[in-house]
Amino acid sequence: MQDHIRKHIQQPIEIHFDQPDKPYGCFSNFSSHPVELEGEIWTTLEHYLQGKKVSGTTLKKENMRKALQAKVEQHPVIREILLSTGDAALIDRTSNDPNILGRLWMEVRESLEGYQPHFYLPPWIVFPEEHPYSLFWRMGFGEDYVMHYWPWLEEMSEDARKEYDAYFPVPEEWKFEDLDEEEE
């Protein structure tokens, strides 16, 4: 995100994940994205990590990083979704550890080819006091924000956009009628 825009945003730019069936749940160790590691296919990353515990391996972070990298390499849709999170902080809400999983996801994300450190919160979150038809969006900072936001949003893959839209649902007052449909 552009520095001149970021300095005006008060909200933390974070994505929280926990359950595999919720938005951004593909980052959970319990998501049903099998991975092949060390010659075996593991139903979830959690299965792999538990298997490493049983075998006496104590290199938890290294095993997690290796597993996350495999998940991204073996599931292109997860790679797309991860890259779409830009520089947002990824926060694992299920862990007793101090967000080790979220931090490792961010490390993997930053190592990927195509990584762009840009993430935009929806305008209704950044500027909740502004009505969608306000002049604020047609001049000054509001216009600047949406001029960066909309093209960024349009560049997302279909799967990444589904996650984003599910995580940041559009309020009723922001649901615009499609003018093309009215003309038909």
Salt bridges, closest charged atoms under 4 A:
GLU14 OE1 - HIS16 NE2 2.91
ASP18 OD2 - ARG93 NH2 3.48
GLU38 OE1 - LYS52 NZ 3.05
GLU38 OE2 - LYS66 NZ 2.57
ASP87 OD2 - ARG6 NH2 2.79
ASP97 OD2 - LYS60 NZ 2.72
GLU107 OE1 - ARG65 NH2 2.79
ASP144 OD2 - HIS4 NE2 2.60
ASP144 OD1 - HIS148 ND1 3.51
GLU154 OE2 - ARG161 NH1 3.87
GLU158 OE2 - LYS162 NZ 3.63
ASP165 OD1 - ARG161 NE 3.16
GLU172 OE2 - LYS175 NZ 3.02
